[in-house]
Amino acid sequence: MTVSDSGAHLGGGFNPPQPTARGGPDYGRFIEAVRDLQDHARAADAPDEVITRAADLIEEASRLLAPYDADEWCSPSGRRTDLPNRGNVLAVPLRTRVTEDNRMVGTARFRRFHLGRNGAAHGGAVAHLFDSLLGSASYQLSHSQAQRTAFLHVDYRNIARVEHDFQVEAGIDDMVDRKIFVSGRLLDGDRVLAEAHALFVKLKPGQP
C-alpha cells in the first residue's frame, strides 16, 4: 500500500517535480547512509555471524519504512532540490552548475557500489551517469520540462575508476522542433574517460 497526499496525478510522463522539504533535515543523511550500505554490501567479506546480523538490521529498517511507501509524486526522492541528485539514490552522485555560456559543468564520483572489475566503474554505470547528465543538461539548458531519451551513444576512451572525483561537461548541440541533441564528456583533468551524445524528445501534452 502506498501513501499519497496529492490525489490523482494528472500530467504526462514528466510533470515538473515540486520542490519539497519532506523527509526533514536528515533526509540527505538518510540517502548517504543507503549509499554507504550499498558500498559495504558490495565490498564486505565479513564473518557469517556479521552478515546474519547485518541482514537482520536491514530487514528491520525495511519493516520500519514499509508503511510509508509513497507514489513517485509524493516521495521526497527526486524532489529535494537542496540535495545532490535531488535526493535520488538511484543516480550516480553528481554535482553540476550552469555556466554563463549556457553549458553544464560539474563533478561526478563512482562509488564502490558501481564497481565493474579491476577498479573500473561498470560500463552501465558510466552510461547511467551520461543519461542523467545529458538529460539534466537538456532540461535545464533548453528550459523544456517534459522529455525522454530517444537514444544515447557512449564512447569509452579510458577506465573510470571508482572512488575518484571526475569532471563532467555537457551542452546542447542543436534543437530541431521537439528534438534536443546533447553531448558531454567525463574527464580526469585533461584526460577524456568517456564521451557521449544523445537525443532527447520533448513530450506532447499528456504523453507518458
KEKOL-639050 format. One line per 10 residues: number of its first residue (from 1); their letters; for each residue z, y, x of N, C-alpha, C, O, CB. Coordinates in steps of 0.02 Angstrom, whole numbers, always signed. Glycine has a CB too. Layout:
BEGIN
NUM = a = Z,Y,X,Z,Y,X,Z,Y,X,Z,Y,X,Z,Y,X; ... .
//
This chain:
BEGIN
1 = mtvsdsgahl = +0,-60,+43,+0,+0,+0,+0,+62,+44,+38,+66,+92,+62,+0,-48; -42,+111,+28,-44,+173,+66,-15,+229,+25,-14,+228,-37,-116,+189,+87; +10,+279,+61,+36,+338,+27,-13,+395,+35,-46,+400,+87,+106,+358,+53; -19,+438,-14,-66,+493,-12,-37,+551,-51,-8,+541,-105,-135,+473,-39; -44,+612,-25,-20,+671,-61,-78,+718,-77,-67,+776,-95,+33,+707,-21; -140,+692,-71,-197,+736,-81,-239,+718,-142,-286,+753,-158,-241,+736,-20; -222,+663,-177,-263,+641,-232,-329,+612,-207,-334,+595,-148,-275,+698,-280; -378,+607,-251,-443,+579,-232,-477,+624,-182,-475,+685,-187,-487,+568,-294; -510,+592,-133,-549,+630,-84,-618,+643,-112,-653,+596,-132,-553,+593,-16; -638,+706,-114,-699,+725,-150,-760,+731,-106,-816,+730,-132,-687,+789,-185 .
11 = gggfnppqpt = -752,+738,-41,-808,+755,+1,-847,+695,+27,-834,+638,+7,-786,+795,+57; -895,+709,+71,-935,+657,+103,-900,+630,+164,-839,+627,+167,-1003,+683,+122; -940,+611,+214,-914,+575,+271,-862,+611,+312,-812,+581,+331,-968,+557,+314; -872,+675,+325,-827,+710,+369,-808,+778,+341,-832,+830,+366,-858,+717,+438; -766,+780,+291,-737,+844,+272,-695,+869,+330,-662,+828,+364,-695,+837,+206; -693,+934,+343,-654,+959,+399,-582,+939,+393,-552,+948,+340,-660,+1036,+403; -552,+910,+446,-481,+892,+442,-438,+954,+436,-446,+1001,+474,-461,+851,+503; -393,+953,+389,-348,+1009,+380,-291,+1003,+430,-255,+953,+431,-321,+1012,+307; -281,+1054,+473,-226,+1050,+521,-159,+1039,+486,-149,+1061,+430,-223,+1114,+563; -115,+1004,+520,-51,+988,+489,+3,+985,+543,-11,+977,+602,-54,+920,+451 .
21 = arggpdygrf = +65,+993,+521,+122,+983,+566,+159,+919,+547,+213,+906,+573,+170,+1044,+561; +129,+879,+502,+162,+816,+481,+171,+771,+541,+131,+771,+588,+120,+780,+426; +224,+733,+540,+242,+693,+598,+295,+727,+640,+330,+695,+680,+182,+679,+640; +301,+793,+631,+355,+830,+663,+346,+841,+738,+294,+825,+766,+418,+795,+652; +397,+869,+770,+392,+887,+841,+385,+828,+888,+365,+837,+945,+452,+927,+860; +403,+768,+865,+399,+709,+908,+334,+668,+898,+328,+614,+926,+459,+664,+896; +287,+695,+860,+226,+655,+848,+186,+646,+912,+158,+592,+924,+182,+690,+795; +182,+698,+954,+148,+691,+1018,+182,+639,+1062,+150,+599,+1095,+145,+758,+1054; +249,+641,+1062,+287,+591,+1099,+274,+521,+1072,+268,+473,+1111,+362,+606,+1096; +269,+514,+1006,+255,+451,+974,+187,+423,+996,+182,+364,+1014,+257,+459,+898 .
31 = ieavrdlqdh = +136,+466,+995,+69,+444,+1016,+69,+423,+1090,+38,+373,+1108,+18,+501,+1005; +103,+462,+1132,+106,+445,+1203,+143,+380,+1214,+125,+341,+1259,+139,+502,+1243; +195,+367,+1175,+231,+304,+1180,+186,+245,+1162,+191,+192,+1193,+293,+305,+1135; +144,+253,+1111,+97,+200,+1093,+47,+188,+1150,+31,+131,+1166,+59,+218,+1028; +23,+242,+1180,-23,+235,+1237,+12,+198,+1295,-18,+153,+1325,-48,+304,+1261; +74,+216,+1310,+111,+182,+1363,+119,+108,+1347,+112,+66,+1391,+181,+215,+1371; +133,+93,+1283,+140,+23,+1263,+75,-15,+1274,+76,-72,+1298,+162,+19,+1190; +19,+15,+1257,-46,-17,+1268,-57,-31,+1342,-82,-84,+1361,-103,+27,+1240; -38,+18,+1384,-45,+8,+1456,-3,-50,+1481,-26,-93,+1518,-26,+72,+1494; +60,-53,+1459,+105,-106,+1480,+82,-174,+1453,+88,-225,+1487,+176,-92,+1458 .
41 = araadapdev = +56,-174,+1392,+31,-236,+1363,-27,-264,+1404,-35,-325,+1411,+9,-226,+1290; -67,-219,+1432,-123,-240,+1474,-100,-261,+1543,-132,-304,+1574,-174,-183,+1480; -46,-232,+1569,-27,-242,+1638,+29,-292,+1649,+36,-320,+1704,-8,-177,+1668; +70,-303,+1598,+133,-339,+1609,+124,-412,+1628,+85,-448,+1596,+176,-334,+1547; +160,-434,+1679,+166,-505,+1697,+241,-519,+1697,+272,-528,+1750,+132,-522,+1767; +270,-521,+1638,+342,-524,+1630,+365,-595,+1615,+326,-636,+1593,+365,-476,+1574; +429,-609,+1626,+457,-674,+1608,+451,-687,+1533,+446,-641,+1493,+532,-678,+1629; +450,-750,+1515,+441,-770,+1445,+490,-734,+1399,+471,-711,+1345,+448,-845,+1437; +554,-731,+1420,+604,-702,+1376,+593,-626,+1366,+611,-599,+1314,+674,-714,+1404; +564,-593,+1416,+548,-522,+1409,+491,-512,+1359,+494,-468,+1317,+530,-491,+1478 .
51 = itraadliee = +440,-554,+1364,+384,-550,+1317,+409,-564,+1246,+388,-530,+1199,+328,-599,+1336; +453,-613,+1238,+480,-629,+1172,+519,-569,+1144,+511,-552,+1086,+526,-690,+1176; +560,-538,+1185,+599,-481,+1163,+554,-422,+1146,+564,-387,+1097,+651,-460,+1217; +503,-411,+1188,+456,-356,+1175,+419,-368,+1110,+409,-321,+1071,+406,-349,+1233; +398,-429,+1097,+363,-445,+1034,+409,-431,+975,+386,-405,+924,+339,-518,+1033; +473,-449,+981,+521,-436,+927,+526,-361,+913,+527,-339,+856,+590,-465,+945; +530,-321,+967,+538,-248,+959,+475,-217,+929,+479,-172,+887,+554,-216,+1026; +416,-240,+950,+354,-213,+923,+347,-230,+849,+327,-188,+809,+293,-240,+963; +364,-292,+832,+362,-311,+761,+412,-271,+720,+398,-253,+662,+377,-386,+753; +470,-256,+749,+519,-214,+714,+492,-144,+703,+500,-115,+649,+585,-211,+755 .
61 = asrllapyda = +459,-116,+754,+429,-49,+746,+375,-50,+693,+369,-2,+655,+401,-25,+813; +335,-103,+690,+283,-108,+639,+313,-110,+569,+288,-79,+523,+240,-170,+651; +367,-148,+562,+400,-151,+497,+429,-83,+477,+428,-65,+419,+456,-203,+497; +454,-46,+526,+481,+21,+513,+427,+68,+488,+440,+109,+443,+513,+49,+577; +368,+64,+516,+314,+110,+499,+274,+88,+437,+246,+131,+403,+267,+117,+557; +271,+24,+423,+227,-3,+371,+233,+31,+303,+182,+42,+271,+241,-75,+362; +293,+49,+279,+297,+81,+212,+265,+150,+209,+256,+178,+155,+369,+86,+191; +247,+177,+267,+222,+246,+268,+149,+250,+287,+124,+304,+304,+263,+287,+317; +113,+194,+283,+41,+197,+295,+9,+245,+245,+22,+242,+185,+9,+126,+289; -33,+290,+271,-66,+339,+229,-141,+333,+238,-165,+305,+287,-43,+411,+246 .
71 = dewcspsgrr = -179,+360,+190,-251,+360,+198,-270,+410,+253,-229,+450,+274,-287,+376,+131; -333,+408,+275,-353,+448,+333,-350,+523,+320,-347,+562,+368,-423,+430,+353; -351,+543,+257,-350,+615,+242,-279,+643,+242,-270,+704,+243,-382,+627,+174; -229,+599,+242,-160,+622,+241,-122,+608,+305,-74,+643,+322,-124,+589,+183; -143,+556,+342,-109,+540,+404,-116,+598,+454,-168,+630,+457,-138,+475,+435; -64,+612,+493,-69,+663,+545,-121,+647,+599,-148,+693,+631,-2,+674,+577; -136,+583,+608,-183,+563,+660,-251,+595,+648,-281,+588,+595,-190,+486,+662; -275,+632,+698,-339,+667,+692,-333,+736,+662,-383,+771,+657,-385,+626,+651; -272,+756,+641,-263,+821,+609,-213,+865,+645,-201,+922,+626,-242,+813,+538; -182,+838,+698,-133,+877,+736,-171,+916,+790,-177,+894,+847,-78,+831,+769 .
81 = tdlpnrgnvl = -196,+975,+771,-237,+1015,+816,-198,+1043,+875,-227,+1070,+922,-269,+1071,+778; -131,+1037,+872,-90,+1060,+928,-85,+1007,+984,-56,+1020,+1036,-19,+1077,+903; -114,+947,+972,-108,+892,+1020,-177,+872,+1047,-227,+882,+1013,-75,+832,+987; -179,+844,+1108,-243,+819,+1135,-273,+767,+1087,-237,+726,+1058,-233,+787,+1205; -340,+769,+1080,-375,+723,+1034,-348,+727,+963,-355,+679,+924,-369,+652,+1060; -318,+784,+946,-289,+794,+879,-238,+739,+861,-228,+724,+802,-344,+795,+826; -207,+711,+912,-157,+659,+899,-188,+592,+879,-155,+552,+846,-111,+681,+845; -251,+580,+899,-285,+518,+882,-277,+469,+940,-302,+480,+995,-361,+531,+868; -241,+414,+928,-225,+366,+981,-286,+326,+1002,-287,+297,+1056,-170,+319,+959; -338,+323,+959,-397,+283,+975,-437,+311,+1033,-463,+274,+1074,-441,+277,+914 .
91 = avplrtrvte = -444,+377,+1036,-488,+409,+1084,-461,+406,+1155,-400,+405,+1166,-500,+481,+1065; -507,+404,+1204,-488,+411,+1274,-458,+481,+1283,-487,+530,+1260,-550,+400,+1322; -400,+487,+1316,-369,+553,+1325,-416,+604,+1354,-446,+593,+1407,-307,+547,+1369; -424,+660,+1319,-475,+709,+1336,-449,+778,+1317,-424,+789,+1262,-541,+694,+1299; -455,+826,+1364,-438,+896,+1351,-500,+938,+1365,-529,+933,+1419,-377,+919,+1394; -519,+979,+1318,-580,+1018,+1326,-570,+1091,+1305,-522,+1107,+1270,-637,+987,+1287; -617,+1133,+1326,-619,+1202,+1303,-692,+1224,+1302,-734,+1195,+1337,-576,+1249,+1349; -706,+1275,+1263,-774,+1303,+1259,-779,+1362,+1306,-735,+1406,+1306,-791,+1324,+1186; -831,+1364,+1346,-841,+1417,+1395,-876,+1477,+1362,-899,+1473,+1306,-882,+1392,+1454; -878,+1531,+1399,-910,+1592,+1374,-985,+1583,+1363,-1015,+1616,+1321,-898,+1650,+1422 .
101 = dnrmvgtarf = -1016,+1536,+1401,-1088,+1524,+1392,-1101,+1467,+1342,-1154,+1436,+1343,-1120,+1508,+1459; -1051,+1453,+1299,-1058,+1405,+1244,-1072,+1334,+1268,-1116,+1300,+1243,-1112,+1427,+1198; -1033,+1313,+1318,-1033,+1244,+1340,-962,+1217,+1334,-914,+1256,+1325,-1061,+1236,+1412; -954,+1152,+1340,-888,+1122,+1337,-872,+1092,+1405,-912,+1056,+1434,-884,+1069,+1281; -812,+1106,+1430,-789,+1078,+1493,-717,+1054,+1482,-683,+1075,+1436,-793,+1130,+1551; -695,+1009,+1527,-627,+985,+1520,-612,+929,+1568,-646,+920,+1619,-614,+963,+1450; -559,+892,+1552,-537,+836,+1594,-528,+774,+1551,-514,+779,+1491,-472,+854,+1631; -535,+716,+1582,-526,+652,+1548,-489,+605,+1595,-493,+611,+1656,-594,+621,+1525; -454,+557,+1566,-417,+508,+1606,-418,+440,+1570,-393,+435,+1514,-343,+531,+1618; -445,+391,+1602,-443,+323,+1576,-376,+292,+1593,-354,+294,+1651,-502,+280,+1603 .
111 = rrfhlgrnga = -343,+262,+1544,-279,+231,+1554,-288,+159,+1579,-344,+133,+1580,-237,+232,+1489; -233,+127,+1598,-236,+57,+1617,-264,+15,+1560,-298,-35,+1571,-166,+31,+1638; -249,+35,+1499,-274,+1,+1440,-350,-4,+1439,-378,-51,+1410,-250,+37,+1377; -385,+44,+1471,-458,+47,+1470,-490,+7,+1528,-550,+11,+1538,-481,+118,+1473; -450,-30,+1565,-475,-67,+1623,-528,-118,+1603,-519,-156,+1556,-418,-102,+1659; -583,-118,+1641,-633,-171,+1635,-617,-225,+1685,-589,-277,+1668,-704,-143,+1646; -634,-212,+1749,-617,-258,+1802,-620,-221,+1869,-657,-173,+1877,-665,-320,+1803; -581,-244,+1916,-582,-218,+1985,-570,-142,+1987,-601,-106,+2025,-649,-233,+2017; -523,-120,+1945,-503,-49,+1946,-547,-2,+1907,-532,+57,+1902,-501,-26,+2015; -602,-28,+1879,-650,+16,+1844,-637,+18,+1769,-618,-32,+1739,-722,-7,+1857 .
121 = ahggavahlf = -647,+76,+1740,-643,+82,+1667,-699,+40,+1635,-755,+37,+1661,-649,+156,+1645; -684,+7,+1580,-732,-33,+1544,-791,+11,+1523,-781,+68,+1502,-699,-68,+1483; -851,-16,+1527,-910,+23,+1508,-907,+47,+1436,-931,+101,+1420,-972,-17,+1518; -878,+6,+1392,-871,+27,+1323,-824,+86,+1315,-833,+128,+1271,-847,-30,+1280; -773,+89,+1358,-727,+146,+1356,-762,+209,+1379,-749,+263,+1352,-665,+133,+1400; -806,+203,+1429,-845,+261,+1452,-891,+285,+1395,-897,+345,+1383,-887,+243,+1516; -924,+238,+1361,-967,+257,+1305,-926,+289,+1249,-948,+337,+1217,-1004,+195,+1278; -866,+262,+1237,-821,+291,+1186,-804,+363,+1204,-803,+408,+1161,-757,+249,+1179; -789,+374,+1268,-774,+442,+1290,-832,+489,+1275,-822,+544,+1250,-758,+443,+1366; -893,+467,+1290,-951,+510,+1279,-963,+522,+1205,-982,+578,+1185,-1013,+479,+1310 .
131 = dsllgsasyq = -952,+472,+1163,-961,+483,+1091,-913,+537,+1066,-931,+579,+1026,-951,+418,+1052; -850,+534,+1091,-801,+586,+1072,-819,+654,+1101,-817,+704,+1066,-732,+565,+1096; -837,+655,+1166,-853,+717,+1200,-915,+751,+1170,-913,+810,+1153,-864,+705,+1274; -969,+713,+1163,-1031,+742,+1138,-1026,+759,+1064,-1054,+808,+1041,-1090,+695,+1150; -989,+717,+1027,-978,+733,+957,-939,+797,+948,-954,+838,+905,-943,+676,+922; -887,+805,+990,-847,+866,+987,-889,+927,+1006,-883,+980,+976,-786,+861,+1032; -930,+919,+1058,-974,+974,+1079,-1023,+993,+1024,-1034,+1052,+1010,-1012,+956,+1144; -1053,+942,+993,-1100,+955,+939,-1067,+992,+882,-1095,+1039,+854,-1130,+889,+914; -1007,+970,+864,-970,+1000,+809,-949,+1072,+825,-960,+1118,+785,-908,+958,+792; -918,+1082,+883,-890,+1147,+899,-943,+1198,+919,-938,+1257,+901,-840,+1141,+955 .
141 = lshsqaqrta = -994,+1176,+956,-1044,+1224,+981,-1096,+1242,+929,-1125,+1296,+932,-1078,+1195,+1042; -1107,+1197,+880,-1157,+1212,+828,-1124,+1239,+765,-1158,+1264,+720,-1197,+1149,+811; -1057,+1234,+761,-1019,+1254,+702,-1041,+1214,+640,-1039,+1239,+584,-1028,+1329,+690; -1062,+1152,+652,-1080,+1107,+598,-1020,+1063,+584,-993,+1032,+630,-1143,+1064,+616; -999,+1058,+522,-936,+1024,+506,-944,+951,+488,-895,+914,+489,-903,+1059,+449; -1004,+928,+473,-1013,+859,+450,-1075,+829,+482,-1131,+850,+468,-1018,+856,+373; -1065,+780,+525,-1121,+749,+561,-1101,+680,+584,-1041,+664,+588,-1143,+792,+621; -1150,+639,+600,-1137,+572,+626,-1183,+559,+685,-1236,+589,+693,-1147,+519,+572; -1162,+511,+728,-1201,+491,+786,-1262,+452,+763,-1255,+402,+727,-1159,+450,+835; -1321,+474,+783,-1383,+436,+769,-1400,+389,+826,-1419,+332,+816,-1442,+484,+755 .
151 = flhvdyrnia = -1392,+414,+888,-1396,+370,+946,-1356,+400,+1003,-1344,+460,+1006,-1470,+359,+967; -1336,+357,+1050,-1300,+377,+1110,-1326,+335,+1168,-1324,+274,+1165,-1223,+368,+1101; -1352,+368,+1219,-1377,+333,+1278,-1335,+353,+1338,-1326,+412,+1352,-1453,+350,+1291; -1308,+303,+1374,-1265,+315,+1431,-1297,+285,+1494,-1318,+227,+1494,-1195,+285,+1420; -1299,+324,+1547,-1320,+300,+1613,-1258,+298,+1658,-1225,+349,+1669,-1376,+346,+1645; -1243,+239,+1683,-1184,+229,+1726,-1206,+236,+1799,-1247,+197,+1823,-1151,+158,+1713; -1180,+286,+1834,-1201,+301,+1902,-1152,+273,+1954,-1173,+245,+2005,-1209,+376,+1911; -1088,+282,+1942,-1036,+259,+1988,-976,+236,+1948,-968,+254,+1890,-1017,+315,+2039; -933,+197,+1979,-874,+172,+1946,-826,+229,+1929,-812,+272,+1971,-838,+119,+1990; -801,+229,+1868,-748,+275,+1847,-683,+236,+1847,-673,+192,+1804,-763,+307,+1776 .
161 = rvehdfqvea = -638,+251,+1893,-577,+212,+1899,-525,+233,+1847,-522,+291,+1826,-548,+220,+1969; -486,+184,+1827,-432,+200,+1781,-377,+237,+1817,-370,+233,+1878,-403,+136,+1747; -337,+274,+1779,-279,+311,+1803,-298,+365,+1855,-261,+377,+1902,-230,+263,+1834; -355,+396,+1844,-377,+453,+1884,-401,+508,+1837,-426,+494,+1783,-434,+433,+1935; -392,+570,+1857,-416,+626,+1818,-488,+643,+1838,-503,+649,+1897,-371,+688,+1826; -531,+650,+1788,-601,+667,+1800,-620,+729,+1761,-583,+751,+1716,-646,+608,+1780; -676,+758,+1778,-702,+817,+1743,-758,+795,+1695,-794,+747,+1708,-728,+870,+1793; -763,+831,+1640,-817,+819,+1592,-850,+886,+1576,-819,+939,+1579,-790,+784,+1527; -914,+881,+1558,-950,+940,+1535,-1003,+918,+1484,-1029,+862,+1489,-983,+978,+1594; -1018,+961,+1437,-1066,+944,+1385,-1095,+1008,+1355,-1064,+1061,+1358,-1034,+901,+1330 .
171 = giddmvdrki = -1155,+1002,+1327,-1186,+1059,+1294,-1242,+1036,+1248,-1265,+979,+1252,-1214,+1107,+1346; -1262,+1081,+1205,-1318,+1068,+1159,-1384,+1083,+1194,-1392,+1137,+1222,-1311,+1110,+1094; -1430,+1035,+1191,-1495,+1043,+1221,-1546,+1072,+1172,-1590,+1111,+1191,-1520,+977,+1247; -1539,+1053,+1109,-1588,+1076,+1059,-1560,+1063,+989,-1519,+1019,+980,-1657,+1041,+1069; -1584,+1102,+942,-1567,+1092,+872,-1631,+1098,+831,-1666,+1148,+834,-1513,+1143,+847; -1646,+1045,+792,-1706,+1044,+751,-1686,+1021,+681,-1668,+963,+670,-1761,+996,+781; -1690,+1067,+634,-1669,+1053,+565,-1598,+1023,+566,-1551,+1058,+586,-1719,+1003,+531; -1590,+961,+544,-1524,+930,+541,-1506,+895,+606,-1451,+867,+612,-1520,+881,+484; -1550,+895,+655,-1539,+858,+717,-1508,+902,+771,-1531,+959,+783,-1605,+828,+742; -1457,+876,+804,-1424,+911,+859,-1426,+866,+920,-1396,+812,+921,-1349,+931,+841 .
181 = fvsgrlldgd = -1462,+887,+972,-1469,+848,+1033,-1418,+874,+1085,-1417,+934,+1100,-1542,+852,+1061; -1378,+829,+1110,-1323,+847,+1154,-1324,+803,+1216,-1344,+745,+1213,-1255,+841,+1117; -1303,+831,+1273,-1297,+791,+1334,-1233,+811,+1371,-1205,+865,+1360,-1359,+801,+1380; -1210,+766,+1415,-1149,+780,+1452,-1143,+736,+1513,-1182,+689,+1522,-1089,+772,+1408; -1092,+751,+1554,-1081,+713,+1616,-1006,+701,+1625,-964,+739,+1603,-1110,+751,+1677; -991,+646,+1659,-924,+629,+1682,-926,+634,+1758,-967,+602,+1791,-902,+557,+1659; -881,+675,+1786,-884,+692,+1857,-818,+679,+1893,-764,+685,+1864,-903,+765,+1865; -824,+661,+1956,-767,+659,+2002,-783,+709,+2056,-812,+692,+2108,-755,+586,+2031; -763,+772,+2045,-784,+826,+2089,-859,+836,+2081,-883,+848,+2026,-767,+811,+2163; -897,+831,+2137,-969,+839,+2135,-1005,+773,+2122,-1067,+772,+2116,-994,+869,+2200 .
191 = rvlaeahalf = -969,+719,+2117,-999,+653,+2109,-1007,+637,+2036,-959,+640,+1997,-956,+599,+2143; -1068,+620,+2015,-1082,+602,+1946,-1064,+529,+1936,-1092,+485,+1969,-1156,+615,+1928; -1018,+515,+1890,-998,+447,+1875,-1040,+418,+1818,-1058,+359,+1819,-924,+444,+1857; -1056,+459,+1770,-1097,+437,+1714,-1124,+499,+1679,-1095,+553,+1682,-1057,+392,+1664; -1181,+491,+1646,-1209,+545,+1606,-1238,+515,+1543,-1255,+457,+1540,-1265,+584,+1646; -1242,+557,+1491,-1262,+531,+1426,-1299,+585,+1387,-1289,+644,+1398,-1202,+506,+1387; -1341,+561,+1342,-1370,+607,+1293,-1369,+574,+1225,-1371,+512,+1220,-1443,+627,+1313; -1365,+614,+1174,-1355,+587,+1107,-1389,+632,+1055,-1404,+690,+1068,-1280,+581,+1091; -1400,+602,+997,-1424,+639,+940,-1373,+633,+884,-1352,+578,+866,-1493,+612,+916; -1353,+690,+858,-1309,+693,+800,-1348,+723,+742,-1386,+771,+751,-1243,+733,+816 .
201 = vklkpgqp = -1337,+696,+683,-1374,+719,+624,-1324,+748,+574,-1275,+716,+556,-1415,+662,+593; -1338,+810,+552,-1295,+841,+502,-1301,+804,+437,-1355,+786,+415,-1314,+916,+493; -1243,+792,+406,-1242,+757,+341,-1261,+804,+285,-1246,+864,+286,-1173,+727,+329; -1294,+776,+235,-1307,+813,+174,-1243,+815,+131,-1200,+772,+140,-1366,+781,+134; -1237,+862,+86,-1177,+866,+44,-1162,+799,+9,-1206,+771,-24,-1184,+921,-8; -1101,+774,+18,-1080,+712,-14,-1103,+649,+22,-1086,+594,+0,-1104,+711,-82; -1143,+656,+75,-1167,+597,+111,-1111,+564,+149,-1073,+599,+183,-1224,+615,+158; -1104,+497,+146,-1048,+464,+180,-1056,+462,+256,-1013,+435,+291,-1040,+392,+153 .
//
